[in-house]
Amino acid sequence: MRFTAGTISFLALLSPVPSGLATSSKHATSSKGRASELQSPFSVVSSGQDNSTRRAACSKGRTSAFQECCVWFDVLDDIQENLFDGGTCNEEVHESLRVIDAPNIAGTRLTSLQLTFHDAIGFSPLLFRQLKFGGFGAGIHLSPYPRIKFRPMNRISPDGSIMHHSDIETNYAANNGVDEIIELQRPIAIAHRVSFGDFIQFAGAVGITNCPGAPSLEFLAGRFNFSFAAPDGLVPEPADSVDKIIARFADAGFSANEIVDLLGSPFDSTPGQFDSQFFIETLLTGTAFPGHGSHTGEVVSPLRGEFRLQSDFAFARDSRTACEWQSFITDHQAMTQKFHAAMSKLATLGQIRELLTDCSDVIPTASPLTKEPFLPAGKKLSDIQSACEATPFPTLTADSGPATTVPPVPH
């Protein structure tokens, strides 16, 4: 990139707000507080309103802590009806609780919460320090929607780049299949004039609440509709080693245990529930491949029709993560709390939280689980390959009836 006088002025515009200016703004003091709003790149002004008790009136008699959040109720109605089949834990949701995906396997596709991860993990402080990412030779996309606030651009993810630059990022092997959900979401974001970065995170947060047992995730709005295309190689793949995946997440600021916290409940026998069956079933001894044999990044599964990723198998048995994995089996509260915390961290990677508005009160509440964790029918405790040496494996009862099978996901 050639730097000219005009370029230097532009970079100055995108630099962080000087600390001296920030003293005139009203910053959030908690996760439920409102951050200052930057109405111009050249000045910082206070909102001039204390929203601690007063609530904004939104559509259909609903209220929010902040007026800026009202648009998200309208987005909520739209995606529940037109993306999530009337608010059900459908295909767009129940395969979506993934961090490391199976992009090249027939019959799988990436969905809403997966997209939140694929957009957010395209973030690398290491590459930024090496001047290999963050605008140095990368394309720039600006969409000046009126609802979007100015944001200092020294931080870059999750910014909607996977939607802005789908012509580039969907060509990466790890993002194979993500184009379908992008094309479903893009027109909705445009129709409501919200940023792609905000919309991707919102759709993921809303989607999982259609699944019983899921937590209500934090949702912060106000990401600027500006992005650079993320470089290839930042999204982990299921065939990657545990060491490689841990290193990639460490670059983004996550510990090994936080990787486990992010996994949610994807490829298991209860895909319509946010439960711990995934953590149980991944520890069962594998017996066969579903479908037509093995694919890259796949290992044998314990249940007919169930898909198992190589990376899941490895993390469940690695000494660095095995105890975190096992701890979620009978502690649903810990599982949801840690998932919530890790998702909040993921959703604000590279963002400045104080410049975002907390619209978490728009996110619905999921219905509770009605069933305790169990071994699939036909399995017994001796089928478990426990790898946590610090604590014994919990006692579980096997489901009754014929051996559990997992039916194909309906399209």
C-alpha positions in Angstrom: 0.0 0.0 0.0 1.4 3.4 -1.0 1.1 6.0 1.7 0.2 9.5 0.6 -0.8 12.7 2.5 -4.4 11.7 1.9 -3.7 8.2 3.2 -2.2 9.5 6.4 -5.2 11.7 7.0 -7.5 8.7 6.5 -5.4 6.6 8.9 -5.6 9.4 11.5 -9.3 9.4 11.1 -9.4 5.7 11.9 -7.0 5.9 14.9 -8.3 5.4 18.5 -10.0 8.3 20.2 -7.4 10.2 22.3 -7.9 9.6 26.0 -8.3 13.3 26.6 -11.4 13.5 24.4 -12.9 10.4 26.0 -13.5 12.2 29.3 -16.5 14.1 27.9 -18.4 10.9 27.0 -20.5 8.6 29.1 -19.0 5.1 29.2 -20.6 2.0 30.3 -19.8 0.8 33.8 -21.3 -2.7 33.4 -22.4 -5.1 30.7 -25.9 -3.7 30.9 -24.8 0.0 30.6 -24.7 2.1 27.5 -21.4 3.2 26.0 -20.7 6.6 24.6 -21.9 7.4 21.1 -19.4 8.9 18.7 -21.5 11.0 16.4 -18.5 12.3 14.4 -15.0 11.1 13.9 -13.8 14.4 15.1 -15.7 14.9 18.4 -17.1 12.9 21.2 -20.3 14.0 22.9 -22.4 12.6 25.7 -25.8 11.1 25.1 -27.1 13.5 27.7 -29.6 11.0 29.0 -29.6 8.7 31.9 -31.2 5.4 30.8 -30.8 3.7 34.2 -34.6 3.5 34.7 -36.2 5.0 31.6 -36.9 2.5 28.8 -37.5 3.2 25.1 -40.8 2.3 23.6 -40.4 -0.1 20.6 -42.7 -1.9 18.2 -45.6 -4.1 19.4 -45.5 -2.6 22.9 -42.0 -3.9 23.6 -39.4 -1.9 25.4 -35.6 -1.7 25.6 -33.0 0.1 27.7 -31.9 2.1 24.6 -33.7 3.5 21.6 -31.0 2.2 19.3 -32.0 -1.4 20.2 -35.6 -1.0 19.0 -34.7 -1.9 15.4 -33.6 -5.3 16.7 -37.1 -6.3 17.7 -38.1 -5.9 14.1 -35.1 -7.9 13.0 -36.0 -10.5 15.6 -39.6 -10.9 14.2 -38.2 -11.2 10.6 -35.6 -13.9 11.3 -37.8 -15.9 13.6 -40.5 -16.1 10.9 -38.3 -16.2 7.7 -35.0 -17.8 8.8 -35.9 -20.0 11.8 -39.3 -21.3 10.6 -41.4 -19.5 13.1 -38.9 -19.7 16.0 -38.1 -23.4 15.9 -34.8 -25.2 16.5 -34.6 -26.0 12.8 -31.8 -26.8 10.5 -30.6 -23.2 10.5 -30.1 -23.5 14.2 -29.7 -27.1 15.4 -26.5 -27.8 13.4 -25.2 -24.3 14.2 -23.6 -24.8 17.6 -20.2 -25.3 16.2 -16.8 -23.8 16.5 -14.8 -26.2 14.3 -16.9 -27.3 11.4 -16.9 -30.0 8.7 -16.9 -27.9 5.6 -16.1 -30.5 3.0 -18.5 -33.3 4.0 -21.6 -34.0 1.9 -24.9 -33.2 3.7 -23.4 -30.7 6.2 -23.7 -27.0 5.9 -22.8 -24.0 8.0 -25.6 -22.1 9.7 -26.3 -19.1 11.8 -24.2 -19.5 15.0 -21.5 -21.1 12.9 -21.4 -18.0 10.8 -20.9 -15.9 14.0 -17.7 -17.9 14.6 -16.4 -17.9 11.0 -16.8 -14.1 10.9 -15.3 -13.5 14.4 -12.3 -15.8 14.3 -11.0 -14.1 11.2 -9.0 -12.0 13.6 -5.2 -12.3 14.2 -3.2 -9.9 16.3 -0.1 -11.7 15.2 -0.8 -11.0 11.5 -1.8 -7.4 12.4 1.5 -6.8 14.1 3.3 -8.3 11.1 1.4 -5.8 8.8 -0.1 -8.8 7.0 -3.7 -8.0 7.9 -5.8 -5.0 8.7 -5.8 -3.1 5.5 -2.3 -3.5 4.3 -3.1 -4.6 0.8 -6.6 -5.8 1.7 -9.8 -4.6 0.2 -12.0 -2.1 1.9 -15.8 -2.1 2.0 -17.8 0.8 3.4 -21.6 0.9 3.7 -22.7 4.2 5.3 -26.0 2.9 6.9 -27.5 5.6 9.1 -27.8 3.3 12.1 -24.1 2.5 12.1 -21.8 4.4 14.5 -18.2 5.4 13.8 -15.7 2.9 15.2 -11.9 3.2 15.4 -10.7 0.8 12.8 -7.5 -0.4 14.4 -9.6 -3.3 15.5 -11.3 -5.4 12.9 -13.4 -8.4 14.0 -16.2 -9.6 14.1 -17.0 -7.0 11.5 -19.2 -8.8 8.9 -16.2 -9.3 6.5 -17.4 -12.8 5.7 -20.6 -11.2 4.3 -19.0 -8.1 2.9 -16.3 -10.1 1.1 -18.1 -13.4 0.5 -16.6 -13.4 -3.0 -13.2 -13.9 -1.3 -13.7 -15.6 2.0 -16.2 -18.3 0.8 -13.4 -19.5 -1.5 -11.4 -20.6 1.6 -11.6 -24.4 2.2 -12.7 -23.9 5.9 -15.6 -21.7 4.7 -16.9 -24.1 2.1 -20.7 -24.1 2.4 -21.0 -20.8 4.3 -22.2 -19.0 1.2 -25.7 -20.5 1.6 -26.4 -19.0 5.0 -24.8 -15.7 4.0 -27.2 -15.4 1.0 -30.1 -16.1 3.3 -29.0 -13.5 5.9 -27.7 -10.7 3.7 -31.1 -9.4 2.3 -32.5 -9.3 5.8 -29.6 -7.2 7.1 -29.9 -4.9 4.2 -33.7 -4.6 4.5 -33.4 -3.4 8.2 -30.3 -1.2 7.4 -28.2 -2.8 10.1 -24.5 -3.6 9.8 -23.5 -7.1 8.6 -21.3 -7.6 11.7 -24.1 -6.8 14.1 -26.6 -8.9 12.1 -24.4 -12.0 12.0 -23.9 -11.9 15.8 -27.6 -11.2 16.4 -28.8 -14.1 14.3 -26.6 -16.5 16.1 -27.7 -15.3 19.5 -31.4 -15.5 18.6 -31.1 -18.8 16.8 -29.9 -20.9 19.8 -32.6 -19.6 22.1 -35.0 -21.6 19.9 -33.3 -24.7 21.3 -34.4 -25.7 24.9 -31.7 -25.4 27.4 -29.7 -22.6 25.6 -28.6 -19.5 27.4 -29.6 -16.0 26.4 -26.4 -14.6 24.9 -25.1 -11.0 25.3 -25.7 -8.9 22.2 -23.9 -5.6 21.7 -24.8 -3.5 18.7 -23.0 -0.7 16.9 -20.3 -2.3 14.8 -19.3 -0.1 11.9 -20.1 -1.5 8.5 -16.5 -1.4 7.4 -14.3 -4.4 6.9 -11.2 -6.0 5.4 -11.3 -9.4 3.9 -9.9 -11.9 6.4 -6.8 -13.9 5.2 -7.1 -17.6 4.5 -6.0 -20.0 7.2 -7.6 -18.3 10.3 -10.6 -20.7 10.6 -9.6 -24.0 12.3 -10.5 -27.2 10.4 -11.5 -30.6 11.8 -8.4 -32.3 10.5 -6.1 -29.9 12.3 -4.2 -31.2 15.3 -5.1 -30.1 18.8 -1.8 -28.2 19.0 -2.6 -26.3 15.8 -6.1 -25.4 16.9 -5.0 -24.3 20.4 -2.3 -22.1 18.8 -4.8 -20.5 16.4 -7.2 -19.7 19.3 -4.3 -18.5 21.5 -3.5 -15.9 18.8 -7.1 -14.7 19.1 -6.9 -14.6 22.9 -8.6 -17.9 23.9 -7.4 -20.6 26.3 -7.6 -24.3 25.6 -10.5 -24.7 28.0 -12.4 -21.8 26.3 -12.3 -23.8 23.0 -14.2 -26.5 24.8 -16.6 -23.9 26.3 -17.4 -22.7 22.8 -18.3 -26.0 21.3 -22.0 -26.1 22.4 -24.0 -29.1 21.4 -23.8 -30.0 17.7 -23.3 -33.5 16.3 -25.1 -35.6 18.8 -28.4 -37.6 19.1 -30.3 -34.6 20.5 -29.6 -31.9 17.9 -32.7 -29.9 18.9 -31.5 -29.4 22.5 -28.8 -27.4 24.0 -27.7 -30.2 26.3 -24.6 -32.1 27.3 -25.2 -35.2 25.1 -22.4 -34.0 22.7 -19.9 -34.2 25.6 -21.1 -37.7 26.5 -21.3 -39.2 23.0 -18.0 -37.9 21.9 -16.4 -40.0 24.6 -18.1 -43.2 23.4 -16.1 -45.8 21.5 -16.6 -45.3 17.8 -17.9 -48.2 15.7 -18.6 -47.0 12.2 -18.8 -44.1 9.8 -22.2 -42.7 8.9 -23.1 -42.5 5.2 -20.7 -43.6 2.6 -17.4 -44.0 4.5 -14.9 -41.6 5.9 -14.1 -38.1 4.9 -11.2 -35.8 5.7 -11.6 -34.6 9.3 -14.0 -37.4 10.3 -13.5 -40.4 12.6 -15.8 -43.3 13.4 -19.0 -42.6 15.3 -20.6 -44.6 18.2 -24.1 -44.2 16.8 -25.7 -45.0 13.5 -26.2 -41.8 11.5 -24.2 -39.7 13.9 -21.3 -37.6 12.6 -18.0 -37.2 14.6 -15.3 -34.8 13.9 -11.6 -35.7 14.3 -11.0 -32.5 16.3 -13.9 -33.2 18.7 -12.6 -36.7 19.3 -9.1 -35.4 20.0 -10.1 -32.5 22.3 -12.3 -34.9 24.4 -9.2 -37.0 25.0 -6.4 -34.5 25.2 -5.0 -34.1 28.7 -5.2 -30.3 28.4 -9.0 -30.2 27.8 -10.3 -33.6 28.9 -11.4 -32.5 32.4 -13.1 -29.3 31.1 -14.9 -31.6 28.6 -16.0 -34.1 31.2 -17.1 -31.4 33.7 -20.0 -30.3 31.5 -21.7 -33.8 31.3 -23.7 -33.4 34.5 -23.3 -29.6 35.1 -25.6 -27.9 32.6 -25.4 -24.6 34.5 -21.6 -24.5 34.2 -21.8 -25.4 30.5 -24.2 -22.6 29.7 -22.5 -20.0 31.8 -19.1 -20.8 30.2 -20.6 -20.9 26.8 -22.2 -17.5 27.4 -18.9 -16.0 28.6 -16.9 -17.4 25.7 -19.4 -16.3 23.2 -19.4 -12.8 24.6 -15.6 -12.7 24.2 -15.8 -14.1 20.7 -18.5 -11.6 19.6 -16.4 -8.7 20.7 -12.9 -9.8 19.4 -11.1 -6.7 18.3 -14.1 -4.5 19.2 -14.1 -1.7 21.8 -16.9 -2.7 24.1 -17.4 0.9 25.4 -18.4 2.0 21.9 -21.2 -0.6 21.5 -24.7 -0.5 22.9 -26.0 -3.4 25.0 -29.2 -4.7 23.3 -29.2 -8.0 25.2 -32.7 -7.3 26.4 -33.9 -8.1 22.8 -32.6 -11.7 22.9 -35.4 -14.2 23.8 -35.2 -16.7 26.6 -35.0 -20.4 25.7 -37.3 -22.9 27.3 -35.7 -25.2 29.9 -34.5 -28.8 29.4 -36.8 -31.5 30.6 -34.4 -34.5 30.5 -31.3 -35.3 32.5 -28.1 -36.4 30.7 -28.0 -40.1 29.7 -26.2 -42.8 27.8 -27.8 -43.5 24.4 -29.9 -46.6 24.3 -27.7 -49.7 23.7 -24.6 -48.1 25.3 -23.1 -48.7 28.7 -20.5 -47.0 30.9 -17.8 -49.4 29.7 -18.2 -47.8 26.2 -16.9 -44.5 27.6 -13.3 -43.6 26.9 -12.7 -41.3 29.9 -9.6 -39.2 29.7 -9.8 -37.0 32.8 -7.5 -38.3 35.4 -8.4 -35.8 38.1 -12.1 -36.7 38.6 -14.0 -40.0 38.0 -16.5 -40.2 35.2 -20.1 -39.5 36.4 -22.6 -42.2 36.7 -25.2 -42.2 33.9 -28.2 -44.3 33.1 -28.7 -45.6 29.6 -31.9 -44.7 27.7 -34.4 -47.5 27.3 -35.5 -49.0 24.0 -33.7 -50.0 20.8 -30.2 -48.8 20.0 -30.2 -45.0 19.4 -29.8 -43.9 15.8 -29.6 -40.3 14.4 -31.9 -39.6 11.5 -30.8 -37.4 8.6 -31.3 -33.7 9.0 -34.4 -32.6 7.0 -33.8 -29.9 4.3 
